[in-house]
Amino acid sequence: MIGETAAWTRRLRARSRGQATTRVSAFYTSRESNSELTWKDAAERIARKIQKVRDETWISTENVGGKDVPVNRTDAMAFLGGAQNTNEECYLFQKAARLFGSVFVEHQARL
């Protein structure tokens, strides 16, 4: 625990000095252990998990009135934006969500 705290403190100090960190902490609940990954490995792991969920839950057509209609979506992912985003950021956020095939896109600005 002390070693983990020291590593966390070093990363925070590096960020406060404007230095980029080259590694990120990852916690695996299945293995109950901490480890460090490079940013590239972390991004690739996230991309693989998103792709796996999307592929497993992809809906290409839906039967409407006895006729198959293309829908090309996944119902397994949702995106939630923040109220402090600009219009341009919201637009890009929505486009990214649609590229993933998600139909559930919400943000707090309308609440």
Secondary structure in CASP SS format (residue, H / E / C, confidence):
PFRMAT SS
TARGET T0000
AUTHOR 0000-0000-0000
METHOD secondary structure of the structure
MODEL  1
M C 1.00
I H 1.00
G H 1.00
E H 1.00
T H 1.00
A H 1.00
A H 1.00
W H 1.00
T H 1.00
R H 1.00
R H 1.00
L H 1.00
R H 1.00
A H 1.00
R H 1.00
S H 1.00
R C 1.00
G C 1.00
Q C 1.00
A C 1.00
T C 1.00
T C 1.00
R E 1.00
V E 1.00
S E 1.00
A E 1.00
F E 1.00
Y E 1.00
T C 1.00
S C 1.00
R C 1.00
E C 1.00
S E 1.00
N E 1.00
S E 1.00
E E 1.00
L E 1.00
T E 1.00
W H 1.00
K H 1.00
D H 1.00
A H 1.00
A H 1.00
E H 1.00
R H 1.00
I H 1.00
A H 1.00
R H 1.00
K H 1.00
I H 1.00
Q H 1.00
K H 1.00
V H 1.00
R H 1.00
D H 1.00
E H 1.00
T H 1.00
W E 1.00
I E 1.00
S E 1.00
T E 1.00
E E 1.00
N E 1.00
V E 1.00
G C 1.00
G C 1.00
K E 1.00
D E 1.00
V E 1.00
P E 1.00
V E 1.00
N E 1.00
R E 1.00
T E 1.00
D E 1.00
A E 1.00
M E 1.00
A E 1.00
F E 1.00
L E 1.00
G E 1.00
G C 1.00
A C 1.00
Q C 1.00
N C 1.00
T C 1.00
N H 1.00
E H 1.00
E H 1.00
C H 1.00
Y H 1.00
L H 1.00
F H 1.00
Q H 1.00
K H 1.00
A H 1.00
A H 1.00
R H 1.00
L H 1.00
F H 1.00
G C 1.00
S E 1.00
V E 1.00
F E 1.00
V E 1.00
E E 1.00
H E 1.00
Q H 1.00
A H 1.00
R H 1.00
L C 1.00
END
